[in-house]
Amino acid sequence: LDLADLQKELDKSRSVFPENPSVWVKDLAGYLNYKLQAPRSDPVLSQHPHDYPYSLASKELRTIIRSLLGRASGVLELFFDHCIYTMLQELDKAQGESLHGYRICIQALLLDRPRIATTNLGKYLEVLRSHQNQPAKCLTVLWALGQAGFADLHEGLKVWLSVMLPVLGIKSLSPYAVSYLDRLLMMHPNLTKGFGMIGPKDFFPLLDFAFMPNNSLPPSLQEQLRRLYPRLKVLAFGARPETALHTYFPSFLSRATPACPPAMKKELLTSMSQCLSQDPLSFSVWRQLYTKHLAQSSLLLNHLLESWESCSKKVRQSLQETVRSFKVTNEELMARGAGGDQEVAACDAACKELLCKMKGRGFPWSQLLLVLLVFTAGFFLHDIRTHGSFQASSSARLLRSSGILPASQLAWHKVSHSCLEGYRWLEHSLAHHGSAAVSVLWPQLKLLWDTGGEVARDVSQHCYSLLSWLHSSLPWLSEWLQTRLPESLLHFAECVRELLLFLVRSCLVPLLQGLATVLQRAWQRCLDSC
């Protein structure tokens, strides 16, 4: 691309139409598109990086484009529309141009001003619907709008939710919609910038697409969307889930039917538990919905029963009030015969089990004994400190008068005497049996020691022979190293060798000698004692 010629054309356009910047930017796009010819590729450039073809532009070309866009800031929204509609017109031509010039202008524009793409998304959704049978045009529009997301997560999510989520069920457009969402979330690992974009209205269709079988997504795309679901969930719950989760609870509850798929049921129950634990208002919402969702409530109650040990104290307190309310409601429903008898019975059974759990584990005898022990020890120490000694204390007088102190002294005397006798017997037996063991094992141990020494000498001799052979047979190795390696590296290796020798001579050898001396003394003492 001749940048001087481009600059000349732009200067000419500005001189001829000094008050019409719309012509300037259109001339820029037309010039680039005419000069940058390439074979047509797929509309979303799936074989290239996300910033292609703008990534190929030189620094000078980018400067020219940005400078002109800056001078035409008042007409950039119209210019964006012009680029998209011109690309759609070129796609109608059998020998249309490659569209790279318009793509470069769109990328340069949205890189600095991503909001331009989201000012009128409803219009482009209508364009998609009107060209639903022309996938190339739809994908071209999606590609152009999606460029906003690579500069700003907030704008990218707005594009995806407004124009890509509505077409997620269309076979020709779904792969790009899911792959774009994957790339968008990968490029923006900090999800905080996207908080507030996904609400219940957008979140639950995504949940259905990710977990409901036999929907309009093929299994591979559904699995890909399911991998993205945890991050979408974080985006939906936002920065303060403790104030927002109760708005999600009704839709979670209504979907948790006994017939829903296992993976979805697990996710729904986990999400409802999260709602109850983080947003206290979820309990009041549940109480309002209880009579209309008995089957779902039964599943949730049993799930809470299974995960009772992991529930926090705060959740247990709120749950206790809710379950008692359900218990009263169950009695009223059974008295009136309203609702499904089986569903009411299942809920009532779960409520009874939860109430039993809430009653606790009986009287805390262990805690009481610990308190009594601490109290007794404190009183005992206070009594001794008050009277100056144990013998003068009230506790000692009480123990003597009751006979406990003489009995305990006698028991202590017997225990100490028995321990002393046991120690003497052990000392005599150990010496006797130890000498017998030494007389039996000493020849074998001496033979093992001598054999081990011979093996060590043989191994060292073989190693020495091997090293000598290597030194004599491979002299070229040292010469090659000296010629190929830099002098500094050889000097470093020499320093390392000297350091290792110093450590071996100064630390390792004395340590081993000292250890051998200690072991020899210990062995000699063992022999002497035996």
C-alpha angles and dihedrals in degrees: 000000000000103000093188091057090047092052090048092054092048092049089050091051092050092049094049094043104026094160098042112073090169088072091050095057093041090053089050093053093044093049093049093046092049095048099040101066119169137153112282115261132187114301095251097043090232093172093059137063118277093256096050128155095018089057089068094057116107123240091253093052092049090051091053093048095047092046092054093045089052091055091049098046093134096062101039096109090054090045091053090052090046092055093050097045092045090053090051090051091050090053089060091060119088092219098029124161123268095254093222093127093055091045091053091050092049092050093047091048097048094041090072100022108033093160091071089075094055101046094092109017093146090066092054092047087059089049089054092049093048091051096039091127092053106069095179092061093044092050091048090055092046091050092051095048092043093061088079091067096061090065098037128024092203093056092042092055090047090055093046096048094044103044110007102045092054090055096042092109095054109103097219095046103037097080093056093044093054095041090049091053090048092051092044094055091043092053093048108045090165099082096181091090089063098051113126096028100094118057132172091276091061100029101060096052086054091050090051092048091049100046111018112094123225095028125139093275119089115240094256093055091043090054090048091050090048090057089054093046098089091057091045088052091053090050091049097049091048133192095316109038090164089073100037109040096082088067089059096045098081094055092045090051096047091053096049096090121153089247098054117113116277095243092050092044091053092050093047094050092047091049093048090050088052090051092051094046097046105031115043091195088071089076093058090047089051092051090053093050097040101098093049094047106041096142092049091045090052090056092048093047091052090047090053089048091054093047095041095121092058095050116108122238092250092054091048091054093050091043091053092059092046095048092049089052090050090050091057091046091050091053091050092048093049091047092052094039089231123150126014110322092213093051093047091048092051091050092046092051091050091048091052092051092049091050089052089052090050094055089074134230101294132266113346098237094162093055091047093051091049091052091049091049092051092046093050093049091049093050091047093052092046090052093051093047092049095052097037098237142029095250092056095044125107090238091060092048091049092049092048094048092049093047093239095114097053090045092050091048090051091048091049091051091052093047094049091047091051091049091050092050091048091051092051092049091048092049092051094043093046092053092047097045092039093057090048091050092049092050090052101039101035097083092049093046092048091049091049091050093050093046092049091051092052091049091050091050092049092049092049091048091052092048091050091050091049093050091048090051092049091049093050098037100044107043090138091068095065091043091050091049092049092051097042104037119074119252092245092057092050089049090050091050090050090052091050090050092051091048092051092048090050092050092048094048098039103035116011100044095047089045093053091045091051091047091051091050092050092049091048092051092047091050091048091050090050090052092047093050091050 
